[in-house]
Amino acid sequence: MSRKLSDEELKLMAESGYSKKAIDLYVNNVNRGTLKNPSIVTTFLGPCGDLIKLYLRIDKNDKIKNASFYYLGCPGSAVSASAMTTLLKDITISQAKRITESDILNELGGLPKSKLDCAKLSIKTLRRTIAEYEKQKGRTEI
């Protein structure tokens, strides 16, 4: 399911600094929504008031088989979470721990300067989710 944005709205997003890829992720709701039978679900509320709920399905070898998200907030939070969940698919928890804000920004091809904290919100949500998963498995986060 995709969002229908007017030409004017698309133009405004581009003019404010959203890359073509970020706009595409936003319009097409990439990885947005709940995930059936997740291994872990974590919600994180950022200082700006935006919220990301991250769903991960992880196999017995700690490989992330699927990732999705729900959000309340701005397009910057949505596209950052979308890029993050794209990066998470088919990697291990150990590899996911090494994902950075820069990785998200590179995946997006950029964000408006005023939205750089949105990538930080995604990373904080990911870190909390991994910590909760490790605790659930009886391990401590490294």
MARTORFI-946765 format. One record per residue: residue in three letters; x, y, z of N, C-alpha, C in turn. Coordinates in steps of 0.02 Angstrom, whole numbers, plus 50000, padded with zeros to 5 digits. Last residue first. Layout:
<zapas>
AlaXYZXYZXYZ/...
</zapas>
This chain:
<zapas>
Ile513284966651241514004968451241514074975451215/Glu511944961851343512174965451284512904967451293/Thr511834945451408511894952551419512174955751357/Arg510564932951391511234935551378511244942851397/Gly509314927551392509754926251449510464928451439/Lys508454931251296508834925151283509324923351339/Gln508024943251347507534937851338507884931051330/Lys509194950451330508954949051398508464943151397/Glu509214951251191509764947851226509554945951297/Tyr508044958751172508104952051143508644948051180/Glu508404970751235507834966851260507854959651234/Ala509474974551152509584973451224509014969251254/Ile508794976151030509314971051037509434969451110/Thr507964987051066507674980651044508174974951052/Arg508894997051093508454994751147508154987851128/Arg509454998350965509874996451022509444993751080/Leu508325002650890508674996350875509074993950934/Thr508095015050951507575009850952507885003050939/Lys509275021450917509115020450988508575015050996/Ile509135021650777509685017950808509545016650882/Ser508005030150764507995023250739508535018950772/Leu508535041850820507955038650851507905031350828/Lys509515044950725509715043350793509155039750830/Ala508705048350619509135042450612509375040150681/Cys508175059950674507725054350659508115047850650/Asp509135069550678508985065950741508515060050729/Leu509055075150552509595070450566509485066550630/Lys508165084850515507895078150528508435072950543/Ser508765096550479508335096750538508055089850557/Lys509375092950359509785093950419509355093750483/Pro508485080150271508565087250288508965087850353/Leu509535066350222508925068950254509025076450263/Gly510265053750114510205060250145509525061850174/Gly510205041250069510465046150022510365053250048/Leu509815030750149509305035550127509555040150072/Glu511015024550174510485020650142509945025350113/Asn511655034950242511915032650177511385028750139/Leu510865035350357510895041250314511155039350244/Ile511165022550408510475024350391510475030250342/Asp512535023950430512285018650385511575020250362/Ser512535034150525512835035350459512595030150408/Glu512025027550635511625032950605511875034250534/Thr512485010050612512545016750640512065021650607/Ile512644993150657512314998050614512335004850650/Arg513114983750745513604988250715513294993450668/Lys512084975650780512364979950832512844985050803/Ala511924967950667511444973350679511704978150732/Gln512894958150686512994963150632512534969150643/Ser512284951350793512954954050800513094959450747/Ile511124946950731511074951750786511744955250796/Thr511424945750553511394943150621511314948850671/Ile510314949150414510954949650448510864946950519/Asp509064949350349509564944250332510264945450359/Lys508724966250374508494959850347509084955550325/Leu509214978850410509214973350459509064966450429/Leu509024988050308509714985950324509734979750369/Thr507644989650320507924986850258508634984250271/Thr507564995850442507284989050436507534985750372/Met508185008250409508475003750459508214996650450/Ala507295013650316507975012050295508295007150344/Ser506175015150402506125011050341506825008950318/Ala506665024050496506475017250517506425012550458/Ser506835035050410507405032350446507265025150469/Val505535037350366506035035150317506655032350351/Ala504905040950490504655035350449505195032850402/Ser505615052050532505615045950574505395039950533/Gly505295060750426505995059050441506055052750483/Pro503905062550434504185058550380504915056550392/Cys503505061650614503635065050551503895060250496/Gly502405050650702502875056250697502935058750626/Leu502395034650746501985040650754502485046350751/Tyr502585018750666502835025050692502275030050702/Tyr503155002150655502575006650660502865013050687/Phe504084990650554504014995750605503334999150600/Ser505034975350530504544980350510504474985350567/Ala505964961750469505944967550512505414972350485/Asn506584944850466506124950050442506114955750494/Lys507674937950509507334935550449506854940750421/Ile509174939550579508544943250573508224941450506/Lys509904926250664509864929850601509174933150596/Asp510124917650770510174924850782510194928950717/Asn509774904950741510474906650733510614914150741/Lys508404904350749508794901250803509534902650799/Asp507884920750686507904913450687508354910850743/Ile506764933850720507454931550723507454923950727/Arg505884947450676505834940150678506534937550669/Leu505474962750754505984958550724505784951150729/Tyr504804978750754504634971550755505194967750720/Leu504754993850841505134989550796504954982250808/Lys504015008950843503915002150869504244997450819/Ile504405025450881504515019850834504405013350872/Leu503825041950894503845035250922503975030250867/Asp504235058950937504105053650887504205046850919/Gly504645067751032503955065351037503775060250984/Cys505945070851041505535075351000504785073551003/Pro506525060551110506435066951145505995071851107/Gly505605045451063506165050151061506015056651097/Leu505145030251123504905037051113505495041751117/Phe505015013851065505455019051092505175025851074/Thr504574996951084504365003751068504835008651102/Thr504844980951015505044986151063504814992951038/Val504694963951002504394970250983504584975351037/Ile505304948450941505354953950989505014960050959/Ser504874939450850505274936850906505314942050961/Pro503204940250784503874942950793504224939550852/Asn501984935550713502434931250751503144934050759/Lys501884947950588501584942150621502124937850653/Leu502144964850611502444958650587502124952850624/Thr501404980250556501564975150606501854969050571/Gly502214993350458501664989150479501884984050530/Arg503364996150330502934999050381502354994350395/Asn504204992450227504274989050292503844991950347/Val503825006950143504265001150144504384998750216/Asn502855016050092502775012950158503205006650166/Asn502995023249976502835016149969502795012450035/Val503335035950022502735035149980502515027849978/Tyr504545033050090503975035950124503325034650086/Leu505385028149990505255024050049504625026450085/Asp505375039649907505115033249882504945028649941/Ile506045048849988505345050149968505015043749945/Ala507295042649993506905043650055506165044850039/Lys507665043349858507575036849889507155037449953/Lys507775057149840507285053449800507145046649833/Ser507975064950003508225062149941507665058649904/Tyr507425080050073507325072750070507575070350002/Gly507505093950071508115090050079508035082550082/Ser506485102050036506705102550105507305098150119/Glu506245098449904506535105049917506795105749989/Ala505615086049925506255086449890506605093049905/Met504435090349991504895085650024505595086049991/Leu503895098549890504085101449954504565096849992/Lys503615088849791504095094349777504345097449843/Leu502635081449855503265078249835503805083449823/Glu501645091349867501935088349927502605084949911/Glu501385093749730501625099149772501965096349835/Asp500875081649688501505083949659501815089449702/Ser500265072949835500185077349777500865079249749/Leu500365055949875500555062749889500465066849826/Lys499695042049933499625046449876499785053549897/Arg500625028249989500285034550004500215038449939/Ser500305010749957500705016849954500285022949971/Met500424994250000500005000050000500455006250000/
</zapas>
